[in-house]
Amino acid sequence: MLDKKHIKYFKKLLPEDFVLHEPGDCWAYGYDNSKLHVLPECVLFANKKIQIQEIIKYCFTNNIPITTRGRGTGNTGGSVPIDGSIVLSLEKMSQILNIDTKNRLAVVQPGVINKKLQDMLKEENFFWGPDPSSQDYSTVGGNIANNSAGPRAIKYGTPRDNILGLEFVSGTGEIYKTGVRTSKGVVGLDLTRLFTGSEGVLGILTEATLKILPLNNSIKTIEVTFDDISSASKTIINLMTQPVTPYKLEFVDKQSISLINTIKTNHYEKNTNSAILLEIDGENEYINIMLSKIITVIKKSKFKKLTIAENQIDINNLWSARKSLSPALRELGGYKINEDIAVPISNLTDLLEKLEKISIKYNIKIVNFGHAGNGNIHVNLLFNTEEEKKSENSIKCLEEIFDLVLSLDGTLSGEHGIGVIKKQYLNKEIDKNTLTLMKKIKKQFDPKNILNPNKSI
Ligand SMILES: Cc1cc2nc3c(=O)[nH]c(=O)nc-3n(C[C@H](O)[C@H](O)[C@H](O)COP(=O)(O)OP(=O)(O)OC[C@H]3O[C@@H](n4cnc5c(N)ncnc54)[C@H](O)[C@@H]3O)c2cc1C
């Protein structure tokens, strides 16, 4: 139970509407997309770093845990206030401070919505690489904390590849600055990459200097279908071992195809086993040369049907098939576990064939789709009831999937992170020694363990 004196202090420190403590007002700040919910006793907002410093210093002295929150779209409970945490929301700290196209950089506050930034950059014919599908709602701070990226990560990388420098407040209330404002720089340890993807356990991000790039003016969209997984995998490998790197390269499996066909009647031909949807980007003058190279590569392996979008209607049609998957899964009703594992692309065939066997063994329907170019596959386990989802059978099935992924040199999370939901599986991937080192590093940043305690590591 949070002592009333703390709320009194926060009300003195912050503007009146920056402190919530009525349960009805706090409710919406208790969950994220993991569906976990814990009602916080107090929600604070800050739009200046001095406020964040003062809040942390006070919480440090009084041993109050803090859960930092962007917009709560995370999938693993990272912004859910477990263990009696108060919530510190950064949604009001949302200014774009500088767009400097000459030096290919933008300086932003953490609460900026990704899409708002992309729209501002587009006016200058620039973009920031990371494009999570939640970009209309998620914040750049959340994207950086979770190292979140979307389809174009295959060519343009994740936040770790697209940040020049950061500013954050540590668990003692001190401000630290990392990185450079130049496109090269090797002075000191690379704290920028350490902080990026650290899921809010090392500090609270207050400013980011992002690496931005000029937009290409032309895109080509292609769909290829296959009779078997191994031809799809071969094509993905062929595409990734030649110089015209796809801008996006998405994959859907047999189960996904039958789901899509229920919504977009017979988008895929009968007996289609799998499909890829890819895009290339380039300048008008070169795009058709790039396209013909890509077609030559695709034709090297066995495929069923090749569709090149001729116009915007075709492009929308191809993407709407891929994008209809999530709503189709929702319409099925029932319950699902949505994993986001990744394996080296040379192991994709093995992964998908073995997942099929696991599905039969445990009698659980598994639907696979995702960012094939990164080997990052969303493995969706579907259940009819909550009991089935929580059953021993489902837990064993999930364990076997994780063991399979690790045996194929993969990772348990390609993009969603660990948060609370996956913490129990962390030691499958990270050995004891290395995990101990990570915990020691956290202690340097946050000696009293008040920032997102008991999450991530
Ligand atoms: C429909 C949908 C689609 C999605 N698609 C993708 C996708 O394509 N790719 C992908 O990677 N993810 C995806 N996600 C997951 C999610 O959107 C991302 O993890 C996103 O980056 C979270 O941003 P947020 O602002 O909502 O952060 P939150 O969920 O509020 O927080 C996420 C984590 O970041 C920490 N945090 C937030 N702000 C700060 C800060 N300023 N300083 C320190 N720590 C902070 C929080 O404590 C928490 O641990 C999707 C989610 C949904 C609901």
The ligand as a Gaussian input file, in Angstrom:
#p B3LYP/6-31G(d) Opt

LIG

0 1
 C       -0.945000      -4.277000     -32.805000
 C        0.476000      -4.378000     -32.330000
 C        1.470000      -4.572000     -33.268000
 C        2.801000      -4.687000     -32.850000
 N        3.752000      -4.842000     -33.788000
 C        5.055000      -4.916000     -33.413000
 C        6.063000      -5.083000     -34.402000
 O        5.804000      -5.131000     -35.598000
 N        7.340000      -5.163000     -33.976000
 C        7.667000      -5.078000     -32.648000
 O        8.860000      -5.153000     -32.339000
 N        6.734000      -4.918000     -31.698000
 C        5.436000      -4.834000     -32.048000
 N        4.477000      -4.662000     -31.079000
 C        4.874000      -4.525000     -29.664000
 C        4.984000      -3.046000     -29.151000
 O        4.202000      -2.185000     -29.930000
 C        6.425000      -2.556000     -29.111000
 O        7.148000      -3.263000     -28.133000
 C        6.560000      -1.040000     -28.826000
 O        7.864000      -0.614000     -29.059000
 C        6.152000      -0.626000     -27.406000
 O        6.037000       0.774000     -27.378000
 P        5.166000       1.513000     -26.264000
 O        5.349000       2.980000     -26.413000
 O        3.771000       1.041000     -26.292000
 O        5.898000       1.040000     -24.947000
 P        5.320000       0.329000     -23.657000
 O        4.565000      -0.896000     -24.013000
 O        4.627000       1.338000     -22.825000
 O        6.675000      -0.072000     -22.934000
 C        7.493000      -1.087000     -23.454000
 C        8.738000      -1.237000     -22.572000
 O        9.536000      -0.070000     -22.706000
 C        9.774000       0.554000     -21.446000
 N        9.797000       2.003000     -21.702000
 C        8.864000       2.738000     -22.350000
 N        9.273000       4.012000     -22.442000
 C       10.500000       4.086000     -21.846000
 C       11.442000       5.127000     -21.595000
 N       11.210000       6.385000     -21.990000
 N       12.585000       4.823000     -20.945000
 C       12.843000       3.569000     -20.534000
 N       11.990000       2.541000     -20.732000
 C       10.830000       2.797000     -21.372000
 C        8.615000       0.079000     -20.585000
 O        8.939000       0.110000     -19.204000
 C        8.413000      -1.331000     -21.084000
 O        9.335000      -2.201000     -20.491000
 C        3.127000      -4.596000     -31.462000
 C        2.107000      -4.390000     -30.526000
 C        0.794000      -4.289000     -30.948000
 C       -0.275000      -4.054000     -29.925000

